[in-house]
Amino acid sequence: MSKTKKLSQDKLAVLYQIPQFAVSKLKSKGIDIYDKEAVRKAVLSQASRPKAWVSGCPWDKKPEKVPTVVAKDADDETDAQIEALRIQALAAADYDDARFSRTKIQSLKEFKQLSVLEGDYIHKDDVVADMTKIGFGVGALLEQLTSDLPAMLEGLTAAQMKVKIREASRRIRLALADETNKLFK
């Protein structure tokens, strides 16, 4: 639609969603104010734009992209999505695409922060401390086993030894399970 009827500058201002004085200014610069594309090009090339034009030309309707749905336990997926969106934002052809990607990145980061606040994640120092406790517990139980087993196994046949060793390893597994349950409650 390159030419419209000879509308007044007031009506053109409403059509183009710019102030009337901006239409007058464009006309004084020699821009054909009746050519919608010429007005579009002139307004988009300005350093400061009218309110309706801040995000681009108001009549350039872009289809909304389907939002990406993130599953609750998809931390690696979330990180991959953030990285993909970061690349997409850097390669965006226009402001709207970059802003859309940036908004999605912020939403995914807020989702991760909320998961941390809800207690879905444990600080790595706490995990290391718990694993150290478990390791020391297993070491102590194995040390006790090396002290107890020789006396328990003396004089037994191989089949009887297997039963005693199985009982001792079962006690270690149960003690380890109890200690682990205490740590993670």
C-alpha positions in Angstrom: 0.0 0.0 0.0 2.3 2.8 -1.2 -0.2 5.6 -1.8 -3.3 6.5 0.3 -5.9 9.1 -0.3 -4.9 12.6 0.5 -5.6 12.5 4.2 -5.0 15.4 6.5 -1.8 15.4 8.7 -4.0 14.7 11.7 -5.4 11.6 10.2 -2.0 10.5 9.0 -0.7 10.9 12.5 -3.4 8.6 13.8 -2.7 6.1 11.0 1.0 6.1 11.6 0.7 6.3 15.4 2.9 9.3 15.6 2.3 12.8 16.8 1.0 15.3 14.3 4.1 17.5 14.6 6.2 14.5 13.6 4.2 14.2 10.4 4.8 17.9 9.7 8.5 17.4 10.4 8.8 14.4 8.0 7.0 16.5 5.3 9.5 19.4 5.8 12.4 17.0 5.4 11.0 16.0 2.0 9.6 12.6 2.9 6.4 11.6 1.1 4.1 11.4 4.1 1.5 9.6 2.0 3.9 6.7 1.3 3.6 4.4 4.3 6.9 2.7 3.6 8.8 6.0 3.3 7.4 7.1 6.6 8.3 3.7 8.1 11.9 3.9 6.9 12.2 7.5 8.1 10.8 6.9 11.6 12.9 3.7 12.1 16.1 5.5 11.2 15.5 8.2 13.9 17.6 8.1 17.0 14.5 8.6 19.2 11.2 7.2 18.2 7.6 7.9 19.1 6.2 5.8 22.0 4.4 3.3 19.7 7.6 2.8 17.6 10.0 2.0 20.5 9.9 -1.7 19.7 9.8 -1.3 16.0 7.1 -0.4 13.4 3.7 -0.9 15.0 2.1 -2.4 11.9 4.8 -5.0 11.5 3.0 -7.8 13.2 5.2 -10.7 14.0 3.8 -14.1 14.8 4.3 -15.1 18.4 6.6 -18.0 18.9 5.4 -21.0 20.8 6.9 -20.9 24.3 9.3 -23.6 25.4 7.9 -25.6 28.3 10.5 -26.7 30.9 9.9 -29.8 33.0 10.4 -29.5 36.8 13.4 -31.8 36.9 15.1 -30.6 33.7 18.1 -28.7 35.1 20.4 -29.7 32.3 17.6 -29.0 29.8 17.2 -25.5 31.3 20.9 -24.8 31.0 20.9 -26.0 27.4 17.8 -23.8 26.6 19.5 -20.8 28.2 22.6 -21.3 26.1 20.5 -21.7 22.9 18.5 -18.6 23.7 21.7 -16.6 24.4 23.0 -17.5 21.0 19.6 -16.7 19.5 19.6 -13.3 21.2 23.1 -12.5 20.0 22.1 -13.4 16.4 18.7 -11.6 16.5 18.0 -9.5 13.5 15.9 -7.0 15.3 15.1 -5.6 18.7 11.9 -7.6 19.2 13.6 -11.0 18.7 16.4 -10.0 21.0 14.0 -8.8 23.7 11.9 -12.0 23.3 15.0 -14.2 23.8 16.2 -12.1 26.7 12.9 -12.3 28.5 12.8 -16.1 28.1 16.4 -16.3 29.5 15.3 -14.2 32.5 12.3 -16.4 33.1 14.4 -19.6 33.0 16.9 -18.1 35.4 14.2 -17.1 37.8 12.8 -20.6 37.5 16.2 -22.0 38.6 16.4 -19.5 41.4 13.0 -20.5 42.6 14.0 -24.2 42.5 17.0 -23.4 44.7 14.8 -21.4 47.2 12.3 -24.2 47.4 15.1 -26.6 48.4 15.2 -28.7 45.3 19.0 -28.3 45.3 21.6 -28.7 48.0 24.7 -26.6 48.1 27.7 -28.5 46.8 29.6 -27.9 50.1 26.8 -29.7 52.0 27.0 -32.6 49.6 30.7 -32.9 50.0 30.4 -32.8 53.8 27.7 -35.5 53.7 29.7 -37.7 51.4 32.8 -37.3 53.7 30.7 -38.4 56.7 29.4 -41.4 54.8 33.0 -42.2 53.6 34.3 -42.0 57.2 31.4 -44.2 58.4 32.1 -46.9 55.8 35.8 -46.8 56.7 35.0 -47.2 60.4 32.7 -50.1 59.7 35.2 -51.8 57.5 37.9 -51.3 60.1 35.6 -52.9 62.7 35.0 -55.7 60.3 38.7 -56.5 59.9 38.9 -56.7 63.7 35.8 -58.9 64.2 35.9 -61.3 61.3 39.1 -63.3 62.1 37.8 -64.3 65.5 34.3 -65.1 64.0 35.6 -67.1 61.1 38.2 -69.2 63.0 37.5 -72.9 62.6 34.6 -72.5 60.2 34.2 -74.2 56.8 34.1 -72.1 53.6 30.2 -72.3 53.5 29.9 -71.2 57.1 32.4 -68.4 56.5 30.2 -67.1 53.6 27.2 -66.9 55.9 29.1 -65.0 58.5 30.7 -62.6 55.9 27.2 -62.0 54.4 25.8 -61.2 57.8 28.6 -58.7 58.5 28.3 -57.0 55.1 24.5 -56.8 55.7 25.1 -55.0 59.0 27.4 -52.5 57.2 24.8 -51.9 54.5 22.1 -51.3 57.1 24.3 -49.0 59.1 25.2 -47.1 55.9 21.5 -46.8 54.9 20.6 -45.5 58.4 23.3 -42.9 58.4 22.4 -41.8 54.9 18.7 -41.4 55.8 19.7 -39.3 58.8 21.8 -37.0 56.6 19.2 -36.4 54.0 16.1 -35.8 56.2 
